Amino acid sequence: MASGISLFLIAVGAILYYAVSETVDGLALDAVGVILMIVGAGGLVISLVVLATARSRAGATTVVRETAPVPGGTTVVQEGGR
């Protein structure tokens, strides 16, 4: 969801910077467009980094078959410190 919001901010910023030629007293739409594009790009980078680190932290699940069975199923040992 964060990446979608970031892409939306980049798109709105690009529209304000490149496509809008109107002027508003006391407000530079070009500057607002650049700011939105920078904030959107930063949010996109942060959300991709968080997504990549969350996937690498998941850890592998190993089913141990050499041990005595536990009543009701197999023994599952999760590696990765969780």
OpenMM code with the backbone's topology and positions (N, CA, C; nanometers):
from openmm import Vec3, app, unit

residues = "MET ALA SER GLY ILE SER LEU PHE LEU ILE ALA VAL GLY ALA ILE LEU TYR TYR ALA VAL SER GLU THR VAL ASP GLY LEU ALA LEU ASP ALA VAL GLY VAL ILE LEU MET ILE VAL GLY ALA GLY GLY LEU VAL ILE SER LEU VAL VAL LEU ALA THR ALA ARG SER ARG ALA GLY ALA THR THR VAL VAL ARG GLU THR ALA PRO VAL PRO GLY GLY THR THR VAL VAL GLN GLU GLY GLY ARG".split()
positions = [
    Vec3(0.0819, -0.1181, 0.0000),
    Vec3(0.0000, 0.0000, 0.0000),
    Vec3(0.0866, 0.1249, 0.0000),
    Vec3(0.1961, 0.1227, 0.0722),
    Vec3(0.2834, 0.2394, 0.0778),
    Vec3(0.3454, 0.2682, -0.0578),
    Vec3(0.3756, 0.1645, -0.1337),
    Vec3(0.4333, 0.1874, -0.2653),
    Vec3(0.3300, 0.2493, -0.3595),
    Vec3(0.2045, 0.2151, -0.3444),
    Vec3(0.0990, 0.2752, -0.4259),
    Vec3(0.0819, 0.4231, -0.3968),
    Vec3(0.0869, 0.4590, -0.2701),
    Vec3(0.0771, 0.6000, -0.2316),
    Vec3(0.1983, 0.6765, -0.2839),
    Vec3(0.3149, 0.6153, -0.2762),
    Vec3(0.4361, 0.6792, -0.3264),
    Vec3(0.4284, 0.7036, -0.4766),
    Vec3(0.3800, 0.6050, -0.5505),
    Vec3(0.3642, 0.6229, -0.6951),
    Vec3(0.2610, 0.7300, -0.7260),
    Vec3(0.1560, 0.7389, -0.6467),
    Vec3(0.0563, 0.8442, -0.6636),
    Vec3(0.1187, 0.9825, -0.6413),
    Vec3(0.1993, 0.9968, -0.5364),
    Vec3(0.2651, 1.1250, -0.5103),
    Vec3(0.3604, 1.1630, -0.6233),
    Vec3(0.4324, 1.0656, -0.6760),
    Vec3(0.5227, 1.0932, -0.7879),
    Vec3(0.4419, 1.1399, -0.9094),
    Vec3(0.3300, 1.0743, -0.9369),
    Vec3(0.2479, 1.1106, -1.0522),
    Vec3(0.1888, 1.2512, -1.0364),
    Vec3(0.1356, 1.2816, -0.9193),
    Vec3(0.0781, 1.4146, -0.8959),
    Vec3(0.1869, 1.5214, -0.9044),
    Vec3(0.3036, 1.4931, -0.8488),
    Vec3(0.4142, 1.5874, -0.8568),
    Vec3(0.4595, 1.6117, -0.9993),
    Vec3(0.4646, 1.5057, -1.0783),
    Vec3(0.5045, 1.5208, -1.2182),
    Vec3(0.4018, 1.6012, -1.2965),
    Vec3(0.2746, 1.5796, -1.2678),
    Vec3(0.1705, 1.6577, -1.3348),
    Vec3(0.1827, 1.8052, -1.2982),
    Vec3(0.2029, 1.8338, -1.1710),
    Vec3(0.2176, 1.9730, -1.1301),
    Vec3(0.3419, 2.0379, -1.1901),
    Vec3(0.4485, 1.9619, -1.2003),
    Vec3(0.5740, 2.0186, -1.2497),
    Vec3(0.5747, 2.0344, -1.4015),
    Vec3(0.5301, 1.9323, -1.4734),
    Vec3(0.5434, 1.9327, -1.6192),
    Vec3(0.4184, 1.9802, -1.6939),
    Vec3(0.2995, 1.9560, -1.6411),
    Vec3(0.1792, 1.9774, -1.7206),
    Vec3(0.0989, 2.1021, -1.6839),
    Vec3(0.1113, 2.1510, -1.5629),
    Vec3(0.0308, 2.2652, -1.5206),
    Vec3(0.1065, 2.3933, -1.5513),
    Vec3(0.0404, 2.4800, -1.6272),
    Vec3(0.1042, 2.6078, -1.6615),
    Vec3(0.0361, 2.7251, -1.5923),
    Vec3(-0.0645, 2.6991, -1.5109),
    Vec3(-0.1336, 2.8050, -1.4376),
    Vec3(-0.0461, 2.8553, -1.3231),
    Vec3(-0.0720, 2.9750, -1.2810),
    Vec3(0.0012, 3.0323, -1.1679),
    Vec3(-0.0966, 3.0605, -1.0547),
    Vec3(-0.0479, 3.0480, -0.9353),
    Vec3(-0.1257, 3.0766, -0.8156),
    Vec3(-0.0453, 3.1756, -0.7337),
    Vec3(-0.1106, 3.2835, -0.6894),
    Vec3(-0.0402, 3.3840, -0.6092),
    Vec3(0.0051, 3.3242, -0.4767),
    Vec3(0.1323, 3.3389, -0.4480),
    Vec3(0.1878, 3.2921, -0.3218),
    Vec3(0.2219, 3.1446, -0.3188),
    Vec3(0.2092, 3.0745, -0.4324),
    Vec3(0.2370, 2.9314, -0.4350),
    Vec3(0.3030, 2.8957, -0.5674),
    Vec3(0.4205, 2.8382, -0.5592),
    Vec3(0.4912, 2.7944, -0.6797),
    Vec3(0.4565, 2.6487, -0.7052),
    Vec3(0.3724, 2.6254, -0.8045),
    Vec3(0.3285, 2.4890, -0.8337),
    Vec3(0.4444, 2.4013, -0.8807),
    Vec3(0.5437, 2.4610, -0.9462),
    Vec3(0.6616, 2.3843, -0.9862),
    Vec3(0.7341, 2.3286, -0.8634),
    Vec3(0.7500, 2.4136, -0.7626),
    Vec3(0.8191, 2.3697, -0.6408),
    Vec3(0.7391, 2.2623, -0.5677),
    Vec3(0.6075, 2.2790, -0.5642),
    Vec3(0.5227, 2.1781, -0.5001),
    Vec3(0.5351, 2.0451, -0.5745),
    Vec3(0.5394, 2.0498, -0.7074),
    Vec3(0.5544, 1.9284, -0.7865),
    Vec3(0.6857, 1.8576, -0.7590),
    Vec3(0.7929, 1.9345, -0.7497),
    Vec3(0.9241, 1.8747, -0.7211),
    Vec3(0.9253, 1.8139, -0.5817),
    Vec3(0.8671, 1.8837, -0.4860),
    Vec3(0.8629, 1.8321, -0.3489),
    Vec3(0.7836, 1.7013, -0.3432),
    Vec3(0.6693, 1.6965, -0.4117),
    Vec3(0.5904, 1.5737, -0.4113),
    Vec3(0.6648, 1.4589, -0.4779),
    Vec3(0.7362, 1.4872, -0.5857),
    Vec3(0.8124, 1.3806, -0.6510),
    Vec3(0.9247, 1.3295, -0.5610),
    Vec3(0.9914, 1.4182, -0.4893),
    Vec3(1.0993, 1.3772, -0.3988),
    Vec3(1.0437, 1.2945, -0.2834),
    Vec3(0.9338, 1.3405, -0.2239),
    Vec3(0.8730, 1.2666, -0.1129),
    Vec3(0.8232, 1.1298, -0.1604),
    Vec3(0.7624, 1.1251, -0.2792),
    Vec3(0.7154, 0.9980, -0.3337),
    Vec3(0.8291, 0.9017, -0.3613),
    Vec3(0.9394, 0.9523, -0.4175),
    Vec3(1.0548, 0.8664, -0.4451),
    Vec3(1.1159, 0.8138, -0.3151),
    Vec3(1.1252, 0.9006, -0.2148),
    Vec3(1.1779, 0.8563, -0.0852),
    Vec3(1.0887, 0.7509, -0.0209),
    Vec3(0.9572, 0.7715, -0.0272),
    Vec3(0.8643, 0.6733, 0.0276),
    Vec3(0.8704, 0.5406, -0.0462),
    Vec3(0.8896, 0.5471, -0.1779),
    Vec3(0.9005, 0.4241, -0.2566),
    Vec3(1.0261, 0.3461, -0.2196),
    Vec3(1.1367, 0.4165, -0.2038),
    Vec3(1.2623, 0.3503, -0.1655),
    Vec3(1.2480, 0.2865, -0.0271),
    Vec3(1.1910, 0.3600, 0.0664),
    Vec3(1.1751, 0.3074, 0.2020),
    Vec3(1.0829, 0.1855, 0.2027),
    Vec3(0.9715, 0.1920, 0.1302),
    Vec3(0.8797, 0.0774, 0.1301),
    Vec3(0.9415, -0.0446, 0.0627),
    Vec3(1.0221, -0.0243, -0.0412),
    Vec3(1.0888, -0.1384, -0.1049),
    Vec3(1.1952, -0.1996, -0.0148),
    Vec3(1.2673, -0.1162, 0.0614),
    Vec3(1.3678, -0.1675, 0.1552),
    Vec3(1.3002, -0.2475, 0.2662),
    Vec3(1.1907, -0.1952, 0.3193),
    Vec3(1.1179, -0.2661, 0.4256),
    Vec3(1.0636, -0.3982, 0.3724),
    Vec3(1.0109, -0.3976, 0.2523),
    Vec3(0.9589, -0.5202, 0.1925),
    Vec3(1.0694, -0.6232, 0.1713),
    Vec3(1.1853, -0.5791, 0.1251),
    Vec3(1.2966, -0.6712, 0.1008),
    Vec3(1.3498, -0.7291, 0.2311),
    Vec3(1.3601, -0.6492, 0.3350),
    Vec3(1.4113, -0.7010, 0.4625),
    Vec3(1.3089, -0.7909, 0.5302),
    Vec3(1.1818, -0.7661, 0.5112),
    Vec3(1.0792, -0.8527, 0.5719),
    Vec3(1.0810, -0.9901, 0.5077),
    Vec3(1.1053, -0.9957, 0.3790),
    Vec3(1.1113, -1.1254, 0.3121),
    Vec3(1.2344, -1.2045, 0.3543),
    Vec3(1.3469, -1.1360, 0.3768),
    Vec3(1.4678, -1.2081, 0.4143),
    Vec3(1.4638, -1.2521, 0.5608),
    Vec3(1.3813, -1.1886, 0.6433),
    Vec3(1.3700, -1.2261, 0.7842),
    Vec3(1.2740, -1.3412, 0.8076),
    Vec3(1.2037, -1.3864, 0.7064),
    Vec3(1.0996, -1.4876, 0.7254),
    Vec3(1.1558, -1.6182, 0.7811),
    Vec3(1.2754, -1.6563, 0.7412),
    Vec3(1.3356, -1.7787, 0.7927),
    Vec3(1.2757, -1.9023, 0.7293),
    Vec3(1.3512, -2.0077, 0.7293),
    Vec3(1.3064, -2.1326, 0.6681),
    Vec3(1.2476, -2.2226, 0.7751),
    Vec3(1.1514, -2.3018, 0.7372),
    Vec3(1.0907, -2.3994, 0.8276),
    Vec3(1.1395, -2.5375, 0.7873),
    Vec3(1.1915, -2.6113, 0.8853),
    Vec3(1.2463, -2.7437, 0.8592),
    Vec3(1.1656, -2.8475, 0.9355),
    Vec3(1.1251, -2.9500, 0.8669),
    Vec3(1.0549, -3.0608, 0.9320),
    Vec3(1.1589, -3.1646, 0.9708),
    Vec3(1.1642, -3.1954, 1.0999),
    Vec3(1.2621, -3.2907, 1.1515),
    Vec3(1.1950, -3.4274, 1.1584),
    Vec3(1.2512, -3.5253, 1.0865),
    Vec3(1.1896, -3.6570, 1.0801),
    Vec3(1.2627, -3.7614, 1.1640),
    Vec3(1.3817, -3.7305, 1.2116),
    Vec3(1.4584, -3.8300, 1.2863),
    Vec3(1.4203, -3.8351, 1.4341),
    Vec3(1.3393, -3.7439, 1.4800),
    Vec3(1.3036, -3.7419, 1.6220),
    Vec3(1.1759, -3.8213, 1.6447),
    Vec3(1.1461, -3.8431, 1.7710),
    Vec3(1.0239, -3.9151, 1.8054),
    Vec3(0.9031, -3.8292, 1.7676),
    Vec3(0.8009, -3.8903, 1.7129),
    Vec3(0.6842, -3.8119, 1.6720),
    Vec3(0.6095, -3.7537, 1.7915),
    Vec3(0.5567, -3.6374, 1.7705),
    Vec3(0.4750, -3.5708, 1.8719),
    Vec3(0.3304, -3.6117, 1.8471),
    Vec3(0.2568, -3.6384, 1.9522),
    Vec3(0.1167, -3.6768, 1.9307),
    Vec3(0.0419, -3.5686, 1.8519),
    Vec3(-0.0201, -3.6111, 1.7448),
    Vec3(-0.0993, -3.5178, 1.6659),
    Vec3(-0.0288, -3.4650, 1.5429),
    Vec3(0.0950, -3.5055, 1.5163),
    Vec3(0.1601, -3.4566, 1.3948),
    Vec3(0.3100, -3.4702, 1.4004),
    Vec3(0.3789, -3.4024, 1.3121),
    Vec3(0.5245, -3.4084, 1.3069),
    Vec3(0.5838, -3.2925, 1.3852),
    Vec3(0.7087, -3.3065, 1.4212),
    Vec3(0.7794, -3.2011, 1.4923),
    Vec3(0.8320, -3.1010, 1.3906),
    Vec3(0.8043, -2.9740, 1.4134),
    Vec3(0.8485, -2.8678, 1.3222),
    Vec3(0.9418, -2.7758, 1.3995),
    Vec3(1.0609, -2.7569, 1.3443),
    Vec3(1.1604, -2.6682, 1.4049),
    Vec3(1.1781, -2.5520, 1.3096),
    Vec3(1.1635, -2.4307, 1.3608),
    Vec3(1.1788, -2.3116, 1.2748),
    Vec3(1.3147, -2.2507, 1.3020),
    Vec3(1.3919, -2.2301, 1.1957),
    Vec3(1.5234, -2.1685, 1.2073),
    Vec3(1.5102, -2.0197, 1.1793),
    Vec3(1.6065, -1.9442, 1.2215),
    Vec3(1.6074, -1.8021, 1.1931),
    Vec3(1.5842, -1.7169, 1.3156),
    Vec3(1.5845, -1.7734, 1.4339),
    Vec3(1.5767, -1.6966, 1.5562),
    Vec3(1.4367, -1.6495, 1.5940),
    Vec3(1.3339, -1.7027, 1.5373),
    Vec3(1.1989, -1.6582, 1.5743),
    Vec3(1.1341, -1.7575, 1.6664),
] * unit.nanometer
topology = app.Topology()
chain = topology.addChain("A")
for resn in residues:
    res = topology.addResidue(resn, chain)
    for name in ("N", "CA", "C"):
        topology.addAtom(name, app.Element.getBySymbol(name[0]), res)
